[in-house]
Amino acid sequence: MKAVSLMLCSLLFLQSVAAREYVIGVEDLEYSPIYVTRHGNYEGYARDLLDSFARSAGYTFSYRPLPVKRLFADFLSGKLDFKYPDNPHWEVPGRNEKTLYYSAVTLVAIDGVMVPVAREPGRTLTRLVTIRGFTPRVFMDAINRGQIVLQEVNDLNAAVSSVLVGRAEGLYGNIAVVRQHLQENGLSGQLIFDRALPHANSDFRLATQAHPQLIEEFNAFLRDQAELVSGLKKRHGVDID
């Protein structure tokens, strides 16, 4: 009888542990310092933020990097506990057919134009470069009218080079990501963010279908640990001044 009781206790303990382990689907993209997957390991501001919450609440998170389209498909089909980043305003087929729960904002990511230091702020662009797959929505009307020629390249190295050698007048992308790339390649300060040109803010949130209670706990963490969150942003350089 005692052995049966011990077995039942062990099973209950294992079930309790398993119930506190969650899989977060993340984008398999080079988006440092916000997030990046290196050798299968998810790193950056997002990882530190989510892990800090998990430790404080007694949860264990594992991260599953996936291509963006597959990430959305797996998340909406219920194969993942959470998805990061997400935003209820991002247009994705099938999103409106599901009941999804979103956290408070974890980061305001700014997408804008990086230009040479000597360029006059706000000066009209005629040639713009961006990474293939990254849509400069705030300029699409001008691009569609032929007022701006859009050049698409495969990576940040090519995009930065295009501006520095004069093939493009500005680089459209995430400001924190481009700044990090410049710093890592010894080019800090050669391109600067032109706030006078159109730019867009994108709120990054944690999303789930199955665990709204945990989203509420995460929101409380973001509110109660605001100083810690601010420190993580500063340490990773994702606060845009």
C-alpha atoms as a printed R data frame, in Angstrom:
    type eleno elety resid chain resno       x      y       z
1   ATOM     1    CA   MET     A     1   0.000  0.000   0.000
2   ATOM     2    CA   LYS     A     2   2.855  2.327   0.858
3   ATOM     3    CA   ALA     A     3   4.499  1.611  -2.529
4   ATOM     4    CA   VAL     A     4   1.274  2.502  -4.338
5   ATOM     5    CA   SER     A     5   1.029  5.769  -2.420
6   ATOM     6    CA   LEU     A     6   4.618  6.646  -3.271
7   ATOM     7    CA   MET     A     7   3.973  5.864  -6.924
8   ATOM     8    CA   LEU     A     8   0.900  8.071  -6.963
9   ATOM     9    CA   CYS     A     9   2.830 10.892  -5.298
10  ATOM    10    CA   SER     A    10   5.610 10.543  -7.876
11  ATOM    11    CA   LEU     A    11   3.118 10.671 -10.739
12  ATOM    12    CA   LEU     A    12   1.438 13.750  -9.291
13  ATOM    13    CA   PHE     A    13   4.818 15.410  -8.851
14  ATOM    14    CA   LEU     A    14   5.823 14.654 -12.450
15  ATOM    15    CA   GLN     A    15   2.483 15.969 -13.713
16  ATOM    16    CA   SER     A    16   2.973 19.140 -11.655
17  ATOM    17    CA   VAL     A    17   6.455 19.670 -13.105
18  ATOM    18    CA   ALA     A    18   5.260 19.007 -16.654
19  ATOM    19    CA   ALA     A    19   2.400 21.486 -16.186
20  ATOM    20    CA   ARG     A    20   4.946 24.222 -15.493
21  ATOM    21    CA   GLU     A    21   7.041 23.573 -18.605
22  ATOM    22    CA   TYR     A    22   6.092 25.483 -21.740
23  ATOM    23    CA   VAL     A    23   7.308 25.750 -25.332
24  ATOM    24    CA   ILE     A    24   7.622 29.214 -26.856
25  ATOM    25    CA   GLY     A    25   7.804 29.419 -30.636
26  ATOM    26    CA   VAL     A    26  10.227 32.123 -31.765
27  ATOM    27    CA   GLU     A    27  11.407 33.525 -35.086
28  ATOM    28    CA   ASP     A    28  14.506 31.885 -36.507
29  ATOM    29    CA   LEU     A    29  15.938 35.219 -37.615
30  ATOM    30    CA   GLU     A    30  19.124 37.252 -37.130
31  ATOM    31    CA   TYR     A    31  17.457 40.060 -35.186
32  ATOM    32    CA   SER     A    32  20.140 40.833 -32.630
33  ATOM    33    CA   PRO     A    33  20.091 42.457 -30.077
34  ATOM    34    CA   ILE     A    34  16.347 41.778 -29.739
35  ATOM    35    CA   TYR     A    35  16.667 38.081 -30.545
36  ATOM    36    CA   VAL     A    36  18.852 35.732 -32.550
37  ATOM    37    CA   THR     A    37  19.367 31.973 -32.828
38  ATOM    38    CA   ARG     A    38  23.022 30.941 -32.753
39  ATOM    39    CA   HIS     A    39  23.901 27.244 -33.078
40  ATOM    40    CA   GLY     A    40  20.341 26.382 -32.099
41  ATOM    41    CA   ASN     A    41  20.426 28.581 -28.989
42  ATOM    42    CA   TYR     A    42  17.931 31.441 -28.672
43  ATOM    43    CA   GLU     A    43  19.608 34.610 -27.319
44  ATOM    44    CA   GLY     A    44  19.099 38.334 -26.837
45  ATOM    45    CA   TYR     A    45  16.790 40.712 -24.983
46  ATOM    46    CA   ALA     A    46  13.708 38.562 -25.570
47  ATOM    47    CA   ARG     A    47  15.337 35.453 -24.087
48  ATOM    48    CA   ASP     A    48  16.599 37.309 -21.009
49  ATOM    49    CA   LEU     A    49  13.204 38.910 -20.421
50  ATOM    50    CA   LEU     A    50  11.217 35.681 -20.757
51  ATOM    51    CA   ASP     A    51  13.697 33.684 -18.690
52  ATOM    52    CA   SER     A    52  13.593 36.331 -15.938
53  ATOM    53    CA   PHE     A    53   9.825 35.959 -15.739
54  ATOM    54    CA   ALA     A    54  10.031 32.149 -15.804
55  ATOM    55    CA   ARG     A    55  12.509 32.087 -12.916
56  ATOM    56    CA   SER     A    56  10.406 34.454 -10.827
57  ATOM    57    CA   ALA     A    57   7.232 32.420 -11.376
58  ATOM    58    CA   GLY     A    58   8.733 28.935 -11.169
59  ATOM    59    CA   TYR     A    59   8.205 28.031 -14.821
60  ATOM    60    CA   THR     A    60  10.541 26.439 -17.347
61  ATOM    61    CA   PHE     A    61  10.523 27.775 -20.900
62  ATOM    62    CA   SER     A    62  12.043 26.061 -23.904
63  ATOM    63    CA   TYR     A    63  12.394 27.920 -27.186
64  ATOM    64    CA   ARG     A    64  11.641 26.528 -30.630
65  ATOM    65    CA   PRO     A    65  13.119 28.680 -33.439
66  ATOM    66    CA   LEU     A    66  11.088 28.371 -36.649
67  ATOM    67    CA   PRO     A    67  10.816 30.183 -40.005
68  ATOM    68    CA   VAL     A    68   8.201 32.937 -39.716
69  ATOM    69    CA   LYS     A    69   5.481 31.290 -41.838
70  ATOM    70    CA   ARG     A    70   5.861 27.921 -40.130
71  ATOM    71    CA   LEU     A    71   5.917 29.615 -36.729
72  ATOM    72    CA   PHE     A    72   2.502 31.177 -37.342
73  ATOM    73    CA   ALA     A    73   1.121 27.901 -38.709
74  ATOM    74    CA   ASP     A    74   2.356 25.818 -35.761
75  ATOM    75    CA   PHE     A    75   1.155 28.384 -33.248
76  ATOM    76    CA   LEU     A    76  -2.339 28.693 -34.710
77  ATOM    77    CA   SER     A    77  -2.656 24.909 -34.973
78  ATOM    78    CA   GLY     A    78  -1.923 24.551 -31.247
79  ATOM    79    CA   LYS     A    79   1.527 22.943 -31.500
80  ATOM    80    CA   LEU     A    80   3.126 25.682 -29.362
81  ATOM    81    CA   ASP     A    81   2.189 27.052 -25.956
82  ATOM    82    CA   PHE     A    82   3.262 30.604 -26.790
83  ATOM    83    CA   LYS     A    83   4.580 32.709 -29.651
84  ATOM    84    CA   TYR     A    84   7.057 35.590 -29.466
85  ATOM    85    CA   PRO     A    85   6.951 38.173 -30.825
86  ATOM    86    CA   ASP     A    86   3.348 38.733 -31.835
87  ATOM    87    CA   ASN     A    87   0.941 41.590 -32.319
88  ATOM    88    CA   PRO     A    88  -2.841 41.427 -32.833
89  ATOM    89    CA   HIS     A    89  -2.544 43.890 -35.730
90  ATOM    90    CA   TRP     A    90  -0.141 41.781 -37.801
91  ATOM    91    CA   GLU     A    91  -2.037 40.414 -40.772
92  ATOM    92    CA   VAL     A    92  -1.878 36.611 -40.748
93  ATOM    93    CA   PRO     A    93  -4.366 34.242 -42.424
94  ATOM    94    CA   GLY     A    94  -6.385 32.349 -39.828
95  ATOM    95    CA   ARG     A    95  -5.625 34.649 -36.897
96  ATOM    96    CA   ASN     A    96  -9.178 35.982 -36.636
97  ATOM    97    CA   GLU     A    97 -10.574 32.447 -36.481
98  ATOM    98    CA   LYS     A    98  -8.807 31.789 -33.172
99  ATOM    99    CA   THR     A    99  -9.216 33.185 -29.674
100 ATOM   100    CA   LEU     A   100  -5.785 34.522 -28.805
101 ATOM   101    CA   TYR     A   101  -4.489 36.266 -25.713
102 ATOM   102    CA   TYR     A   102  -1.738 38.880 -25.824
103 ATOM   103    CA   SER     A   103   0.531 40.264 -23.163
104 ATOM   104    CA   ALA     A   104   1.244 43.893 -22.517
105 ATOM   105    CA   VAL     A   105   3.946 45.453 -24.694
106 ATOM   106    CA   THR     A   106   7.423 44.035 -24.002
107 ATOM   107    CA   LEU     A   107   9.236 46.278 -26.475
108 ATOM   108    CA   VAL     A   108   8.425 49.036 -28.935
109 ATOM   109    CA   ALA     A   109  10.532 48.186 -31.967
110 ATOM   110    CA   ILE     A   110  11.195 51.118 -34.295
111 ATOM   111    CA   ASP     A   111  11.515 50.490 -38.022
112 ATOM   112    CA   GLY     A   112  12.941 53.453 -39.897
113 ATOM   113    CA   VAL     A   113  15.639 54.775 -42.192
114 ATOM   114    CA   MET     A   114  19.365 54.804 -41.399
115 ATOM   115    CA   VAL     A   115  21.217 57.390 -43.489
116 ATOM   116    CA   PRO     A   116  24.809 58.717 -43.796
117 ATOM   117    CA   VAL     A   117  25.755 61.228 -41.094
118 ATOM   118    CA   ALA     A   118  26.200 64.086 -43.552
119 ATOM   119    CA   ARG     A   119  22.744 63.713 -45.114
120 ATOM   120    CA   GLU     A   120  20.266 66.510 -44.350
121 ATOM   121    CA   PRO     A   121  17.537 65.261 -41.943
122 ATOM   122    CA   GLY     A   122  14.176 64.672 -43.614
123 ATOM   123    CA   ARG     A   123  15.515 65.072 -47.140
124 ATOM   124    CA   THR     A   124  13.312 63.229 -49.657
125 ATOM   125    CA   LEU     A   125  14.489 59.766 -50.627
126 ATOM   126    CA   THR     A   126  14.624 58.447 -54.173
127 ATOM   127    CA   ARG     A   127  16.620 55.228 -53.596
128 ATOM   128    CA   LEU     A   128  15.983 52.974 -50.602
129 ATOM   129    CA   VAL     A   129  17.468 49.602 -49.659
130 ATOM   130    CA   THR     A   130  16.041 46.955 -47.357
131 ATOM   131    CA   ILE     A   131  16.545 43.277 -46.583
132 ATOM   132    CA   ARG     A   132  14.514 40.937 -48.755
133 ATOM   133    CA   GLY     A   133  11.232 40.103 -47.009
134 ATOM   134    CA   PHE     A   134  11.264 43.260 -44.862
135 ATOM   135    CA   THR     A   135   8.468 45.496 -46.197
136 ATOM   136    CA   PRO     A   136   8.925 49.280 -45.766
137 ATOM   137    CA   ARG     A   137   5.182 49.873 -45.376
138 ATOM   138    CA   VAL     A   138   5.469 53.585 -44.580
139 ATOM   139    CA   PHE     A   139   7.076 54.112 -48.010
140 ATOM   140    CA   MET     A   140   4.995 51.716 -50.119
141 ATOM   141    CA   ASP     A   141   2.757 54.405 -51.622
142 ATOM   142    CA   ALA     A   142   5.805 56.329 -52.862
143 ATOM   143    CA   ILE     A   143   7.430 53.104 -54.079
144 ATOM   144    CA   ASN     A   144   4.279 52.046 -55.951
145 ATOM   145    CA   ARG     A   145   4.082 55.493 -57.579
146 ATOM   146    CA   GLY     A   146   7.688 55.175 -58.729
147 ATOM   147    CA   GLN     A   147   8.912 58.054 -56.572
148 ATOM   148    CA   ILE     A   148  11.253 55.749 -54.657
149 ATOM   149    CA   VAL     A   149  13.234 52.902 -56.182
150 ATOM   150    CA   LEU     A   150  13.408 50.007 -53.712
151 ATOM   151    CA   GLN     A   151  16.478 47.772 -53.711
152 ATOM   152    CA   GLU     A   152  16.166 44.428 -51.885
153 ATOM   153    CA   VAL     A   153  19.273 42.556 -50.716
154 ATOM   154    CA   ASN     A   154  19.851 39.315 -48.853
155 ATOM   155    CA   ASP     A   155  21.492 40.550 -45.651
156 ATOM   156    CA   LEU     A   156  22.507 43.551 -43.570
157 ATOM   157    CA   ASN     A   157  26.076 43.549 -44.868
158 ATOM   158    CA   ALA     A   158  24.829 44.155 -48.389
159 ATOM   159    CA   ALA     A   159  22.278 46.741 -47.229
160 ATOM   160    CA   VAL     A   160  24.815 48.777 -45.251
161 ATOM   161    CA   SER     A   161  27.324 48.582 -48.096
162 ATOM   162    CA   SER     A   162  24.715 49.839 -50.562
163 ATOM   163    CA   VAL     A   163  24.246 53.033 -48.536
164 ATOM   164    CA   LEU     A   164  27.923 53.599 -47.757
165 ATOM   165    CA   VAL     A   165  28.940 53.379 -51.439
166 ATOM   166    CA   GLY     A   166  26.011 55.511 -52.596
167 ATOM   167    CA   ARG     A   167  23.830 52.986 -54.417
168 ATOM   168    CA   ALA     A   168  21.022 53.813 -51.964
169 ATOM   169    CA   GLU     A   169  20.336 56.937 -49.923
170 ATOM   170    CA   GLY     A   170  18.974 55.119 -46.896
171 ATOM   171    CA   LEU     A   171  18.525 51.691 -45.317
172 ATOM   172    CA   TYR     A   172  15.080 50.753 -44.020
173 ATOM   173    CA   GLY     A   173  15.053 48.293 -41.121
174 ATOM   174    CA   ASN     A   174  14.825 47.883 -37.386
175 ATOM   175    CA   ILE     A   175  16.918 50.635 -35.840
176 ATOM   176    CA   ALA     A   176  18.283 48.620 -32.896
177 ATOM   177    CA   VAL     A   177  19.222 45.730 -35.188
178 ATOM   178    CA   VAL     A   178  21.043 47.946 -37.689
179 ATOM   179    CA   ARG     A   179  22.897 49.800 -34.913
180 ATOM   180    CA   GLN     A   180  24.040 46.506 -33.403
181 ATOM   181    CA   HIS     A   181  25.286 45.335 -36.794
182 ATOM   182    CA   LEU     A   182  27.222 48.548 -37.341
183 ATOM   183    CA   GLN     A   183  28.827 48.281 -33.904
184 ATOM   184    CA   GLU     A   184  29.830 44.644 -34.407
185 ATOM   185    CA   ASN     A   185  31.447 45.510 -37.734
186 ATOM   186    CA   GLY     A   186  33.385 48.588 -36.634
187 ATOM   187    CA   LEU     A   187  31.026 51.006 -38.397
188 ATOM   188    CA   SER     A   188  29.362 52.705 -35.430
189 ATOM   189    CA   GLY     A   189  28.129 56.193 -36.244
190 ATOM   190    CA   GLN     A   190  28.534 55.919 -40.013
191 ATOM   191    CA   LEU     A   191  24.780 55.575 -40.421
192 ATOM   192    CA   ILE     A   192  22.268 57.330 -38.157
193 ATOM   193    CA   PHE     A   193  18.526 57.123 -37.614
194 ATOM   194    CA   ASP     A   194  16.677 59.911 -39.453
195 ATOM   195    CA   ARG     A   195  13.637 60.590 -37.286
196 ATOM   196    CA   ALA     A   196  12.432 63.259 -39.724
197 ATOM   197    CA   LEU     A   197  11.658 60.551 -42.301
198 ATOM   198    CA   PRO     A   198   8.615 58.256 -41.984
199 ATOM   199    CA   HIS     A   199   9.076 55.447 -39.483
200 ATOM   200    CA   ALA     A   200   6.865 52.896 -37.743
201 ATOM   201    CA   ASN     A   201   6.546 51.534 -34.222
202 ATOM   202    CA   SER     A   202   5.798 47.851 -33.782
203 ATOM   203    CA   ASP     A   203   4.699 46.557 -30.378
204 ATOM   204    CA   PHE     A   204   6.187 43.168 -29.479
205 ATOM   205    CA   ARG     A   205   3.977 40.999 -27.263
206 ATOM   206    CA   LEU     A   206   3.801 37.418 -25.983
207 ATOM   207    CA   ALA     A   207   0.785 35.484 -27.337
208 ATOM   208    CA   THR     A   208  -1.032 32.272 -26.440
209 ATOM   209    CA   GLN     A   209  -4.198 30.330 -27.166
210 ATOM   210    CA   ALA     A   210  -4.233 27.992 -24.185
211 ATOM   211    CA   HIS     A   211  -2.686 29.845 -21.226
212 ATOM   212    CA   PRO     A   212  -4.387 33.211 -20.571
213 ATOM   213    CA   GLN     A   213  -3.669 32.956 -16.833
214 ATOM   214    CA   LEU     A   214   0.054 32.860 -17.491
215 ATOM   215    CA   ILE     A   215  -0.287 35.940 -19.704
216 ATOM   216    CA   GLU     A   216  -1.874 37.725 -16.726
217 ATOM   217    CA   GLU     A   217   1.066 36.662 -14.564
218 ATOM   218    CA   PHE     A   218   3.511 37.905 -17.183
219 ATOM   219    CA   ASN     A   219   1.709 41.260 -17.328
220 ATOM   220    CA   ALA     A   220   2.012 41.565 -13.547
221 ATOM   221    CA   PHE     A   221   5.726 40.806 -13.850
222 ATOM   222    CA   LEU     A   222   6.177 43.516 -16.507
223 ATOM   223    CA   ARG     A   223   4.384 45.995 -14.263
224 ATOM   224    CA   ASP     A   224   5.958 45.047 -10.937
225 ATOM   225    CA   GLN     A   225   9.469 44.560 -12.317
226 ATOM   226    CA   ALA     A   226   9.537 47.639 -14.540
227 ATOM   227    CA   GLU     A   227  12.993 48.608 -13.304
228 ATOM   228    CA   LEU     A   228  14.412 45.170 -14.161
229 ATOM   229    CA   VAL     A   229  12.811 45.286 -17.620
230 ATOM   230    CA   SER     A   230  14.212 48.760 -18.224
231 ATOM   231    CA   GLY     A   231  17.664 47.537 -17.210
232 ATOM   232    CA   LEU     A   232  17.461 44.632 -19.678
233 ATOM   233    CA   LYS     A   233  16.513 47.031 -22.479
234 ATOM   234    CA   LYS     A   234  19.460 49.281 -21.714
235 ATOM   235    CA   ARG     A   235  21.907 46.377 -21.391
236 ATOM   236    CA   HIS     A   236  20.899 44.970 -24.767
237 ATOM   237    CA   GLY     A   237  20.696 48.380 -26.443
238 ATOM   238    CA   VAL     A   238  17.085 48.017 -27.590
239 ATOM   239    CA   ASP     A   239  16.010 51.391 -26.159
240 ATOM   240    CA   ILE     A   240  16.160 53.863 -29.041
241 ATOM   241    CA   ASP     A   241  17.102 57.372 -27.935
